[in-house]
């Protein structure tokens, strides 16, 4: 969250929205899981924040790698998900 917060504060990611007492940035992703449980492709939605998009894709890659060791994920298909960043506003 720290990286995303800095990008927003520097003006490189103006997509964060104020919600109550916090800032929120929702980053949608499409992830293709292979038959062996690894992520073949991770495609972040282009929201106008390239550094955050790339950062989030890397974070999703690490999450899938961790998840694949614990859960059987049906492979060979695409999944949609979001990563939501929140911080005090």
C-alpha positions as a LaTeX table, in Angstrom:
\begin{tabular}{lrrr}
\hline
Residue & $x$ (\AA) & $y$ (\AA) & $z$ (\AA) \\
\hline
Unk1 & 0.00 & 0.00 & 0.00 \\
Unk2 & 2.90 & 2.34 & 0.73 \\
Unk3 & 4.05 & 2.30 & $-2.91$ \\
Unk4 & 0.53 & 3.01 & $-4.22$ \\
Unk5 & 0.07 & 5.79 & $-1.67$ \\
Unk6 & 3.35 & 7.45 & $-2.77$ \\
Unk7 & 2.39 & 7.20 & $-6.43$ \\
Unk8 & $-0.94$ & 8.86 & $-5.70$ \\
Unk9 & 0.69 & 11.59 & $-3.57$ \\
Unk10 & 3.23 & 12.29 & $-6.34$ \\
Unk11 & 0.40 & 12.81 & $-8.82$ \\
Unk12 & 1.30 & 9.77 & $-10.94$ \\
Unk13 & $-1.92$ & 7.97 & $-10.05$ \\
Unk14 & $-4.87$ & 10.31 & $-9.65$ \\
Unk15 & $-7.42$ & 7.46 & $-9.64$ \\
Unk16 & $-7.69$ & 7.04 & $-5.86$ \\
Unk17 & $-11.02$ & 8.17 & $-4.42$ \\
Unk18 & $-11.85$ & 9.46 & $-0.97$ \\
Unk19 & $-14.30$ & 7.20 & 0.86 \\
Unk20 & $-15.24$ & 8.21 & 4.40 \\
Unk21 & $-11.94$ & 8.65 & 6.28 \\
Unk22 & $-9.76$ & 6.78 & 3.80 \\
Unk23 & $-8.49$ & 6.76 & 0.25 \\
Unk24 & $-9.36$ & 3.80 & $-1.97$ \\
Unk25 & $-7.86$ & 2.56 & $-5.23$ \\
Unk26 & $-9.40$ & $-0.50$ & $-6.90$ \\
Unk27 & $-7.17$ & $-2.32$ & $-9.41$ \\
Unk28 & $-9.04$ & $-4.89$ & $-11.57$ \\
Unk29 & $-7.04$ & $-7.78$ & $-13.05$ \\
Unk30 & $-7.53$ & $-10.71$ & $-15.40$ \\
Unk31 & $-5.41$ & $-13.75$ & $-14.54$ \\
Unk32 & $-4.94$ & $-16.85$ & $-16.68$ \\
Unk33 & $-4.14$ & $-19.88$ & $-14.55$ \\
Unk34 & $-2.31$ & $-22.72$ & $-16.29$ \\
Unk35 & $-3.06$ & $-26.38$ & $-15.73$ \\
Unk36 & $-0.10$ & $-26.61$ & $-13.34$ \\
Unk37 & $-1.56$ & $-23.84$ & $-11.13$ \\
Unk38 & 0.84 & $-21.07$ & $-12.13$ \\
Unk39 & $-0.23$ & $-17.73$ & $-13.57$ \\
Unk40 & 0.40 & $-17.76$ & $-17.34$ \\
Unk41 & $-0.73$ & $-14.17$ & $-17.79$ \\
Unk42 & $-1.78$ & $-11.32$ & $-15.55$ \\
Unk43 & $-3.41$ & $-8.38$ & $-17.27$ \\
Unk44 & $-4.21$ & $-5.31$ & $-15.17$ \\
Unk45 & $-6.96$ & $-3.01$ & $-16.38$ \\
Unk46 & $-5.41$ & 0.17 & $-17.76$ \\
Unk47 & $-6.52$ & 2.81 & $-15.26$ \\
Unk48 & $-3.96$ & 5.46 & $-16.17$ \\
Unk49 & $-1.48$ & 4.51 & $-13.45$ \\
Unk50 & 1.15 & 2.38 & $-15.23$ \\
Unk51 & 3.44 & 2.02 & $-12.22$ \\
Unk52 & 0.59 & 0.87 & $-9.99$ \\
Unk53 & $-0.72$ & $-1.46$ & $-12.71$ \\
Unk54 & 2.71 & $-3.11$ & $-13.02$ \\
Unk55 & 3.19 & $-3.25$ & $-9.25$ \\
Unk56 & $-0.23$ & $-4.87$ & $-8.80$ \\
Unk57 & 0.44 & $-7.45$ & $-11.51$ \\
Unk58 & 3.63 & $-8.45$ & $-9.67$ \\
Unk59 & 1.78 & $-8.68$ & $-6.36$ \\
Unk60 & $-0.90$ & $-10.85$ & $-7.97$ \\
Unk61 & 1.81 & $-13.13$ & $-9.42$ \\
Unk62 & 3.23 & $-13.68$ & $-5.93$ \\
Unk63 & $-0.25$ & $-14.31$ & $-4.50$ \\
Unk64 & $-1.08$ & $-16.91$ & $-7.15$ \\
Unk65 & 2.26 & $-18.63$ & $-6.57$ \\
Unk66 & 1.48 & $-18.84$ & $-2.86$ \\
Unk67 & $-2.14$ & $-19.96$ & $-3.41$ \\
Unk68 & $-1.22$ & $-22.66$ & $-5.92$ \\
Unk69 & 0.63 & $-24.61$ & $-3.22$ \\
Unk70 & $-2.42$ & $-24.77$ & $-0.96$ \\
Unk71 & $-5.46$ & $-24.96$ & $-3.20$ \\
Unk72 & $-6.35$ & $-26.83$ & $-6.34$ \\
Unk73 & $-7.27$ & $-24.16$ & $-8.87$ \\
Unk74 & $-8.92$ & $-25.34$ & $-12.08$ \\
Unk75 & $-6.33$ & $-24.39$ & $-14.69$ \\
Unk76 & $-6.44$ & $-23.45$ & $-18.31$ \\
Unk77 & $-8.86$ & $-20.58$ & $-17.84$ \\
Unk78 & $-9.12$ & $-16.87$ & $-17.14$ \\
Unk79 & $-10.25$ & $-15.40$ & $-13.83$ \\
Unk80 & $-11.22$ & $-11.85$ & $-12.90$ \\
Unk81 & $-10.30$ & $-10.31$ & $-9.58$ \\
Unk82 & $-9.52$ & $-6.97$ & $-7.97$ \\
Unk83 & $-6.90$ & $-5.80$ & $-5.52$ \\
Unk84 & $-8.15$ & $-2.91$ & $-3.42$ \\
Unk85 & $-5.66$ & $-0.56$ & $-1.78$ \\
Unk86 & $-6.82$ & 1.58 & 1.15 \\
Unk87 & $-5.01$ & 4.07 & 3.34 \\
Unk88 & $-5.92$ & 6.89 & 5.73 \\
Unk89 & $-7.15$ & 9.94 & 3.89 \\
\hline
\end{tabular}
